[in-house]
Amino acid sequence: MKIAGFNVNSVRARLPLLEAWFHHRQNDLDILCMQELKVAEDLFPFDFFASYGYRCYVNAQKRYNGVGTCTKIEVKEVRKTFDNPLLDREKRLLYTRFEAFHLINVYAPHGDIKGTEKFAYKLAWFDAFRQWLQQNWDLEKEKIVLIGDFNITFDDRDVYDPELFQDAIGCTAEEREKLHALFEIGFYDAWRLKHPDRQQFTWWDYQGAKIWKNQGMRIDFVLITKPLIPYLADIEVDMWARRKNKIKPSDHAPVVVEFKF
């Protein structure tokens, strides 16, 4: 089973890229979790994804945010609200339950520099998310995947220039502490499980040809609970979808994880 997490930075703008990418991969993805849809649900291109065999579930809002999970596998349950005003204020989470595991599509707040309202909101959002996870599952026993754009780097390996990014958005000690807290309650970084020493980025600024200089950040993650570790077969960052010239890419590359159940 292959699952992709992809911040598409506007799903409708990215349809030509998605079409080319699906053909490039020979339509091998079982589940596609997209972030930053930037479209209301009634304008989401359901028919486009249906033509590739996907049924899509979206938690969307006009022009901003939004997450969508498109799947070829039967979904047992879907949740778009989370009984918490911080988590429900913006469309950033989508829960789907499958036969073998739980899947949570994540688009965390970008935030802003220290001292701003957006910075405080981001920290509070992560606190609320962690508490919701702990309240709803036994994280030591249940198979759970968190996938998407967390807008935080785990440590300095996740930026191309630690001095340049010191205290930058997504790299502050306060933000990293919130990401680390997810590990403390029972999640593991699938990338580091398979590639403990390899530096790999998932986001590159459009400006300055950063993708060709490999000057990026790793802010897109697949986090899994311990019971899923034996089933983790592989994980890759698909650079093909980011290194496009004739087709406008997202500023993110997809992260593709494979499980063997």
N, C-alpha and C positions, 0 to 999 in steps of 0.2 A: 504494500500500500504506500503510495506516494502522496504527500501533503505539501503544498506550497503556501508560504506566506509572502505576500507581495503588496507593498504600499504603491499603489498605481498612480497616485497624485492626479486624480480625476479619471474615473473609469470610462466615461464616454470619450474623452480625449485619447485614451489609451487603447481603444478598440483595434486600430490597425496594428499596433504592436502586439496585442494579445493574440490576434489572428495569426500573425507571422510566428509568434512564439509557440503557439499550440502546434502549428505545422512542423516547426523545427524539432519539437519534442515528440512528435508523432502522437500527440494527445494522450500522453502517458500519465497525466496527473489524475488521481482519484478524487482529491479534494483541493480546492483553491480558496484560500482565505485572503481576501483583499482588504486593504485599509485606505483611508482617505478617498472615499468614493466621490465626494463632492457633488452629490445628486440626490434629489428627493426620490422616495421609493417608486412613485408613479412614473418616473422617467428613467428608472434603471433598465438597462438593456437585457431583460430576461430572455428574450427570443434569441439573441446572439449566443448566449451561453447554452441555451437549450439545444441549439444546432450542433453543439459539441458534446451533448449527452449529459449536461449538468442541470440539476435543479438548484436554484439559488434562494437563499434566505438573506434578507438585508435588514440592517438597523441603520437607517439613513436619515440625513437631513439636508436641506437645500444649501448648496454652495460650500458647505464645510463638513469636515469629519466624515463619519460614516464607515461602516464595516459590512462586508458581504462574504458569506460562505457558500460556495458553489460546489456541489457534490454529486458524484455518480453512485454513492453508497446511501442506502436508506437511513434517514434520520429518525430517531425515536422521539426526540423532544427538542424544542427550540425555546430559548428565552431571550427577550429583548429588553426587559426591565429587571432591576436588581434590588429593589426595595431599599434604595439608598439615594438621597437627593444628589450627592456628589457624583455617583456613578450614573445616574439617570439624567443629569443636567444636559449632557451632550451625548451624541450617539457614538460611543467608543468601544462597546463590548457586544459580542454576540456569542451566546452559548448554544452548542448543539451536542446532543447525546447520541452516540452510535452504539452498536451492539458491543464493541470491544473496548471503548474508551469514551471519555468526555473531552470535548474540544472547545476551547475558548479563544475566540478571535479578538485580538487586542490592538487598539490604537490609542496609546497613552498620550496625554497632553504634551505638547511641545514645550510649554512653559516660556520663561523669559529670564532675564538676568536677575541676580539676587536682589531682594528688596521689593520686587514688583508683585502685584496681585496675581499675575499669571504664575509666577514662581511658587507662591504659597499654595495656589490651587493645585498645581502639579504634585507637590509633596502630599497634600491632603488627599488627593485622588488616589495615590499609591497606598496610603494608609487605609483608605476605605476598601480598596481592592483586596489588599492582603487580609483584612478582617473578614470580608465577604467569603474569600476562599476558605479561611479557617473555620468559619461558621457553618459552611455548607458541605464540607467533605472531610473524610479521614484521609489526610494527605499521605500517610504512610501506607495505606492499603489500596487506594483507588487509582486507576490509570487515568491521568489527566494530562492534556497537552495545552500549554499556553503558547500561542503563536502570533507573531505580528511585530508591529513597530512600537518599541518601548521608549523611544526617544531618550535613552540614557545609555552611556557606555559603561561596561562593567569595570574596566580598569584602563591603565594607559596603553595596554596592548591594542586597545580598540580605537586608537587614533593614530594618525600617521606622524604627528608631531606633538608629543605631550606638553612641551613648553608652550607652544602656540595655543593649545586647547586648555591650558590650566585655567580653571574657573569659568570656562566657556559653558554655554547652555548644553546640558546633557553630560557634563563632565565635572560638575561641582561635587564636593564631598557629600553634601546634603542629598543630592539626587542619587548618587551611587549608593548611599546608605539605604535608600528606599528600594532600589533594585536588589541589593544584597539581602534585604529582609525576605524577599521571596525565596531565596536559596536557604535561608535559615529555617523557614517553615516546611521545607521538604521538596523544593524544586531543584532540578539539575539542568545545566546548560548543555543541550545536545551537541552543539558545535564543539565545545571543549572536551566532551566525553570522547569524541571521535578524532579531534585535532587539537590535542592539549597545548601544543607549542606553535601552531601556525597562525600567523596574523592574516586576517581576512576582513575586509570592510564590506558594508552593505549599502552605504549611502555616500554619494559624491556630489558636491555642489556643481550646478550646471556651469558656473562661471570658471574661466581659467583652465578649461580642458582638464579638470581634476581627475576625471575617470582615466584618462590616458597616462597621467602621472601617478596613479594609484594613491591619491591624496584624499582619503576618505575617513569614515567612521563606521564602526559596527554598532548599530542601534536596533537592528532587527534580530529577534531571537526566537528560538524554539526551546521552551522550558518544559521539562517532563518530570513526573513524579517517579520515585524509585521503582515501582512495579513495572514501569514501561522500559526500563533500561535493558533488560534481556531481549526485548523485541526491536531495539534500535539497530537498524542495519547500516544506514549511511545518512550523511547530510552534506549538502553542497550549496554554494552560492552560485546561482546561474548567471554568469557574467554576460552571456550572449544577449540577454534581454536588456542589459544596460549599455552595451557597446554598440549602439545603433547611431547611424548618421542620417540615412534616408528616411527612417521612421523615428519620430520624436519619442525618446524613451522617458520613463519615469526617472527621477533622481535616485531611486532605490533599485537594487537588484533583488530578484526573488530568492528566498531561502527555501530549498526543497529538502524535506526529510523523508526517509523511507523506513517503514516498520515492516517486520515480517511476523505476522501473527500465526 
